[in-house]
């Protein structure tokens, strides 16, 4: 799980990007190329810097002529698997745009934004089989072929979302069920869960290590009512 401090200032962020993100230069349109190059560095290396990517979207708001739909789509793809509400933050910075009437340079964002939003909602709702079904469908072909194929480790990032949810909700889970969550076949699943430190037992039941989230603890609630308080309650009941 990424800490809040790492989210604010990733350890992989360079001094140059830190100066752009933290200072007034983040509003300088001349720096948009640097931030866009940094985004594509994130795409190639599995690094992630939400605040730097939000700075790009803010520059697009202030300078519509800088708008690049491919950059926006890649920002949303990187935000899709964040444990924080990054995707919604990005969406809030997208302005409504008139339909692109230029057939030579069609804007892919209007078609892909509803799809990305649906994929994000499915992840947030822990509807993992539905996520993979939609992601693997013909409807997502353009997204896969033109964008996520270039995003190194995208599917592994989705699986990390699944692992966080399963770790917090299960002590044991069936292999067949988990395979649909992770979109892995049985052979790959065994190797994957071994790396997580999970064990496969009889009948394919996978056991997870104990953690504070998957260990239900009963809570005893004790009420301490003083005699004078009880007297007031009885009196009130009699009057009513």
Buried (B, 14 or more C-beta within 10 A) or exposed (E): EEEEEEBEEBEBBEEEBBEBBBEEBBEEEEBBEBBBEBBEBBBEEBBBBBBBBBBBBEBBEEEEEBBEBBBBBBBBBBBBBBEEEBBEBBBEBBEEEEEBEEEEEEBBBEEBBEBBBBBBEBBBEBBBBBBBBBBEEEEBEEBEEEBBEBBBBBBEBBBBBBBBBBBEEBEEBEBEBBBBBBBBEEEEBBEBBEEEEBEBEEEBBBBBEEEEEBEEEEEEEEEEEEEEEEEEEEEEEEEE
